[in-house]
Amino acid sequence: MISLGAPAPDAPTKRDRLGLLREPDFRGLFLSTTVAQIGYQITTLALPLAAVIALDVGELEVGVLSSMTMLAFLLIGLPAGAWVDRMRRRRVLIVSDLVRAAVLATVPIAWWAGALTIWQLYAVAFVIGLFTVFFDVSYQSYLPHLVGREHLVEGNAKLEVVRSTAQLGGPVLAGQLIGWLTAPVALAFDAVAMGASALFLVRIRRREPKPRVARDARILTDIKEGLAFVFRNRILASIVAATSWWNLWMGAYMAMAVVFLPRDLGLTPGTIGLFFGVFGVGGLIGAFVTGPVTAWLGEGRAIWISTLISSPGLLLLPAAEPGWRVWIAALGMGTVGIGAVVYNVNQVSFRQRLTPDRLLGRMNATVRFLAWGLSAVGALMGGVLGEFAGARATLWIGAIGVCLAFLPVFFSPLRNLRDLPRPGPEPEPARAA
């Protein structure tokens, strides 16, 4: 049987409310995540607004730009997992942060020089996406090593608090910075945040052992093993299907939201930041209620019920008109934030708990290849639909699509499960013929 992991050597026997935050290494990861998430929220808003406001591009260009940040998951998502399983993950995280910081810094420099173009924004978005692939796969694979598998729910919940707090404050800060400094210049703050994130990661003292890789191991064989692990487990496969469907239509939805809010509803960058900040409020609430909700519904039912109940909140934005109804739509986004966090904490913890250490990178890469890759497809699809049907019609289509995302997990063993299955025997490593 797979060991569920022993407590970290410096872990206290009894945990108080701070729990893992009392451990210096987890605290380093926590602080790194905090500054990186705030920076990411600035980029998420500033990059498309730089295209919409500073360069005055159309819906199709915005859709292409949004898809570029996720395109790398389709192009290298699967081999990235095999590569990460051959490397020390902390080192991958640090290098990814530093490269993204350097690339983001080129945008304000080009803007000050009067040379910024949509093609540079495409390139910046693609490179950021490329190193986000490695960062994201390494990040979710690194946490079990850092905290032990028995503390994964606590670790993920605390990191979701960071993510949700950043979603609350990040867009508000981004909106003010964009209004004050313009969108391109606001990206300089994200570059600083990424650099700070790398410094916090450098301070983590616990080192991973060098991964042991079979001498005859091949990348293609490793990729196939990761795919087989994910899709041979019916519950895991249903979670991947639901997450991928959700991201496909949410990609289309969000690509047009950043066009619809300033052009159709007349919102300023600062007000747009406040609008998306409500989504962060919902995520923060979700991080605190995940434990009680999961205890009440059970792990399995919490996954699909959270999506079913929260997704209809997206329908309020395409129904909005200039004025007070915008904030009703914002509350709808807040309910989506609550459901998304409850869903993610449960399904990510289950995936990490289920997967052997040597397969963590490939499992996460397989999930990211499908889920985030389809987000790129969705953003491009949203741009095309927006160009021909308009942003409002695309928002309706995207919202309806997201509302159907619960179906794969509903029609799976998760529908009636309180407790998710524990790991079975670890599969033997595949060998090249």
C-alpha positions, -999 to 999 in steps of 0.1 A, spaced: 0 0 0 11 36 -6 22 53 26 2 84 33 34 100 45 48 108 79 46 142 96 74 165 88 103 162 113 96 197 127 58 194 127 42 198 161 22 169 174 -8 191 182 -17 219 158 -32 251 169 -51 275 145 -19 285 128 -12 248 120 13 245 91 21 282 92 42 275 123 66 255 100 92 278 84 93 259 51 56 259 45 55 296 56 80 303 28 58 286 3 28 305 18 45 339 15 57 331 -20 22 322 -30 8 354 -15 30 378 -35 28 357 -67 -10 355 -66 -13 393 -61 9 398 -90 -10 372 -111 -42 391 -105 -26 423 -117 -15 405 -149 -49 389 -154 -66 423 -156 -38 445 -169 -27 424 -199 -61 423 -217 -69 459 -206 -36 470 -221 -49 455 -254 -85 469 -250 -77 504 -237 -41 512 -246 -41 495 -281 -78 496 -289 -80 461 -304 -111 441 -312 -128 411 -296 -109 386 -317 -75 400 -307 -85 399 -270 -96 363 -274 -63 354 -290 -44 372 -262 -63 354 -235 -57 320 -252 -20 327 -255 -15 325 -217 -29 289 -217 -17 277 -251 15 262 -236 -6 237 -216 -17 222 -249 17 223 -265 40 210 -237 16 202 -209 21 164 -211 59 163 -215 63 189 -188 50 165 -163 75 139 -173 103 165 -172 93 178 -138 93 142 -123 130 141 -133 139 174 -115 138 189 -81 105 208 -80 117 237 -58 143 247 -84 118 246 -112 95 270 -92 123 295 -86 135 295 -122 99 299 -135 93 329 -112 125 347 -123 118 342 -161 82 354 -158 95 385 -139 119 393 -166 94 389 -194 67 410 -177 92 438 -172 95 442 -210 59 455 -213 63 488 -194 97 493 -210 82 490 -245 53 513 -235 76 540 -222 96 537 -255 64 540 -275 70 506 -291 43 484 -275 23 463 -300 -3 435 -297 23 411 -311 46 418 -281 16 412 -258 10 379 -276 47 369 -271 47 379 -234 15 360 -227 29 329 -244 62 329 -225 44 335 -192 21 306 -200 51 284 -209 67 289 -176 34 288 -157 31 252 -170 63 242 -153 55 263 -122 20 249 -118 29 212 -123 58 216 -99 38 235 -74 11 209 -69 37 181 -70 59 199 -44 32 203 -17 30 166 -6 67 166 -1 67 197 19 38 190 43 32 152 41 1 137 26 -18 137 59 -18 175 59 -28 181 23 -63 193 29 -50 218 55 -22 229 32 -44 233 2 -71 251 22 -45 276 35 -31 282 1 -67 287 -12 -71 314 14 -41 332 -2 -55 327 -37 -89 340 -27 -75 369 -8 -55 378 -38 -86 375 -60 -103 399 -35 -75 425 -33 -56 419 -65 -82 432 -90 -90 462 -68 -53 470 -66 -49 463 -103 -78 486 -112 -64 515 -92 -28 509 -107 -42 508 -142 -62 539 -137 -33 557 -122 -3 544 -142 -20 528 -173 -23 490 -179 12 484 -194 30 502 -165 10 483 -139 26 451 -151 59 463 -136 44 456 -102 37 420 -112 74 416 -123 85 428 -88 60 403 -72 73 374 -92 109 383 -82 98 384 -45 81 351 -49 114 335 -60 132 350 -30 108 334 -6 112 300 -23 150 303 -21 146 305 17 129 271 20 155 249 37 141 214 32 155 198 1 140 171 -20 159 140 -28 170 138 -64 143 119 -83 153 84 -92 146 77 -129 151 44 -145 180 44 -169 159 31 -197 130 55 -190 117 75 -220 96 106 -221 69 91 -243 66 60 -221 64 83 -190 36 104 -206 16 72 -214 20 60 -178 6 94 -165 -23 93 -189 -31 57 -180 -30 65 -143 -55 93 -147 -80 77 -170 -81 42 -155 -95 57 -123 -132 64 -130 -135 91 -103 -103 108 -113 -114 107 -150 -148 123 -141 -131 151 -122 -108 158 -151 -138 159 -175 -158 183 -153 -128 206 -147 -120 207 -184 -156 214 -194 -158 242 -168 -125 258 -180 -135 256 -217 -166 277 -212 -151 299 -185 -123 307 -208 -148 320 -234 -167 338 -207 -138 356 -191 -122 366 -224 -154 386 -233 -160 398 -197 -130 421 -200 -144 435 -232 -180 437 -221 -174 456 -188 -156 487 -203 -173 488 -237 -209 478 -231 -213 487 -194 -190 517 -194 -170 506 -163 -136 523 -156 -105 502 -148 -109 509 -111 -146 498 -111 -137 467 -131 -112 459 -104 -139 462 -77 -162 440 -98 -137 411 -100 -128 418 -64 -163 405 -54 -153 372 -70 -123 372 -46 -147 378 -17 -166 347 -27 -134 327 -29 -123 338 5 -156 328 20 -153 294 1 -119 288 17 -134 292 52 -165 272 46 -149 243 27 -143 223 59 -178 226 73 -194 220 39 -173 189 33 -181 176 67 -218 181 61 -221 168 25 -191 145 24 -161 148 1 -177 132 -30 -210 151 -29 -192 184 -21 -174 182 -54 -204 182 -77 -229 200 -55 -206 230 -52 -204 234 -90 -241 228 -95 -252 255 -70 -227 282 -78 -224 282 -116 -257 299 -124 -243 331 -108 -226 336 -142 -259 342 -159 -263 376 -142 -236 394 -161 -250 391 -196 -283 402 -182 -268 434 -167 -272 469 -180 -253 501 -170 -262 510 -134 -270 490 -103 -276 457 -120 -238 454 -126 -234 448 -88 -260 421 -88 -239 404 -115 -209 409 -92 -226 391 -64 -233 363 -89 -195 361 -95 -191 359 -58 -212 328 -56 -191 312 -83 -160 320 -63 -174 302 -33 -182 271 -53 -150 270 -72 -129 270 -40 -150 242 -23 -146 222 -55 -109 228 -59 -98 221 -23 -116 187 -24 -106 175 -58 -70 187 -57 -65 171 -23 -80 139 -35 -57 139 -66 -26 146 -45 -35 119 -19 -42 93 -45 -11 97 -66 23 81 -58 52 106 -55 69 94 -87 37 101 -107 27 134 -92 42 156 -119 27 135 -147 -7 133 -131 -8 171 -126 5 177 -161 -22 154 -176 -49 173 -157 -34 207 -166 -30 197 -202 -67 191 -205 -82 216 -181 -60 246 -188 -54 236 -224 -92 237 -230 -92 271 -213 -70 284 -241 -94 269 -267 -123 285 -248 -107 319 -248 -100 317 -286 -135 304 -291 -149 334 -271 -129 358 -292 -143 343 -324 -179 343 -311 -175 378 -297 -163 391 -331 -194 377 -349 -221 376 -322 -210 403 -298 -196 401 -262 -231 398 -245 -242 368 -266 -209 351 -260 -213 356 -222 -247 339 -224 -233 309 -242 -203 306 -219 -224 309 -187 -248 281 -199 -218 259 -208 -203 264 -173 -237 255 -157 -234 220 -173 -200 212 -159 -213 193 -129 -227 165 -151 -195 143 -155 -191 141 -117 -228 137 -111 -229 106 -134 -200 90 -116 -195 72 -83 -190 106 -67 -228 113 -67 -234 93 -35 -200 91 -19 -193 108 14 -156 97 16 -134 95 -14 -115 62 -19 -80 60 -5 -49 50 -25 -45 14 -37 -13 -4 -45 13 18 -63 16 8 -100 50 -5 -111 71 19 -131 68 14 -168 99 2 -187 108 8 -223 108 -23 -244 
